[in-house]
Amino acid sequence: CSKEELSRLTALATESKQISSSVLEEMDRLRKDMSTLREASKAAPARDDEEVVLQELRRIAELSASNQEAAAGAMRDVADVRRQLGEAKASSSQDAAQVEELRQLREVALEGQRTASSVLGEVEGLRKRVEAG
């Protein structure tokens, strides 16, 4: 496993983790938006604000779809890193330092995959709640 491959794997794992973090931040923002929307819809006269609420729900649905795409991309990146780590581990010319680096990269990739799976579940739940009204 060459230093270039290790560097590329590290970059992929880092990028995947950053994407997962961005998706989580966006999910938090969406939760806050949903809460604000609920409060506004409770406090406002129903007839006048109906269109505003519908527009906000559409915007949240669009953001949820975007987050779903980003999470799916992060999961593909993590799967690619895992595949490449498997290939790198199969190489017979690895030394002890490279094996440790690969183990750490694998842990980062697995963490990213767990995060992405969790985020996809949350996004799907939000999408269903938005669609249900």
C-alpha positions in Angstrom: 0.0 0.0 0.0 1.7 3.2 -1.1 1.8 6.5 0.6 -0.3 8.0 -2.2 -3.0 5.3 -1.6 -3.0 6.0 2.1 -3.2 9.7 1.5 -6.1 9.2 -0.9 -7.9 6.8 1.5 -7.4 9.3 4.3 -8.8 12.1 2.2 -11.9 10.0 1.3 -12.5 9.0 4.9 -12.2 12.7 6.0 -14.5 13.9 3.2 -17.1 11.3 4.1 -16.9 12.3 7.8 -17.3 16.0 6.8 -20.3 15.2 4.6 -21.9 13.3 7.4 -21.3 16.2 9.8 -22.8 18.7 7.3 -25.8 16.5 6.9 -26.2 16.3 10.7 -26.0 20.1 11.0 -28.6 20.5 8.3 -30.9 18.0 10.1 -30.6 20.0 13.3 -31.5 23.1 11.4 -34.5 21.4 9.9 -35.7 20.2 13.3 -35.4 23.8 14.6 -37.3 25.0 11.5 -40.0 22.5 12.0 -40.4 23.5 15.7 -40.5 27.2 14.7 -43.1 26.4 12.1 -45.2 24.5 14.5 -45.1 27.3 17.0 -45.9 29.9 14.3 -48.9 27.8 13.0 -50.3 27.5 16.6 -50.0 31.2 17.3 -51.2 32.6 13.9 -54.7 32.8 12.5 -55.1 29.6 10.4 -56.6 31.2 7.3 -54.1 34.0 6.8 -51.0 31.9 7.3 -52.0 28.7 5.6 -50.1 29.6 2.4 -47.0 30.5 4.4 -47.1 27.2 6.3 -47.5 25.3 3.0 -44.5 27.1 1.5 -42.4 26.4 4.6 -43.4 22.7 4.4 -42.4 22.6 0.7 -39.1 24.2 1.6 -38.4 21.7 4.4 -39.4 18.8 2.1 -36.9 20.1 -0.5 -34.1 20.4 2.1 -34.9 16.9 3.3 -34.5 15.5 -0.2 -31.2 17.3 -0.6 -30.0 15.9 2.8 -31.1 12.4 1.7 -28.9 12.7 -1.4 -26.0 14.0 0.6 -26.3 11.2 3.1 -26.5 8.6 0.3 -23.4 10.1 -1.2 -21.6 9.8 2.1 -22.6 6.2 2.4 -21.3 5.5 -1.1 -18.0 7.2 -0.1 -17.7 5.1 3.1 -18.4 1.9 1.1 -15.7 2.9 -1.4 -13.2 3.5 1.5 -14.1 0.2 3.1 -13.5 -1.6 -0.3 -10.2 0.1 -0.8 -9.2 -0.7 2.8 -9.9 -4.3 2.1 -7.8 -4.2 -1.0 -5.0 -2.5 0.8 -5.1 -5.0 3.7 -4.7 -7.8 1.2 -1.4 -6.5 0.0 1.5 -8.6 1.4 4.0 -5.7 1.5 2.4 -3.8 4.4 4.4 -2.8 7.4 3.1 -2.4 11.0 2.6 1.4 10.7 0.5 1.0 7.5 -1.6 -1.6 9.1 -2.4 0.7 12.1 -3.2 3.6 9.7 -5.6 1.4 7.8 -7.3 0.2 11.0 -7.8 3.8 12.0 -9.2 4.7 8.5 -11.5 1.7 8.7 -12.8 3.0 12.1 -13.4 6.4 10.6 -15.2 4.9 7.6 -17.4 2.7 9.9 -18.3 5.7 12.0 -19.2 7.7 8.9 -21.4 4.8 7.7 -23.2 4.6 11.0 -23.7 8.3 11.0 -25.0 8.3 7.4 -27.4 5.5 8.1 -28.7 7.3 11.2 -29.1 10.5 9.3 -31.0 8.7 6.4 -33.4 7.3 9.0 -34.0 10.8 10.5 -34.4 12.3 7.1 -36.9 9.7 6.1 -38.8 10.3 9.3 -38.9 14.0 8.7 -40.0 13.5 5.2 -42.9 11.3 6.3 -43.9 13.8 8.9 -43.8 16.7 6.4 -45.9 14.7 3.9 -48.4 13.7 6.6 -48.8 17.4 7.4 
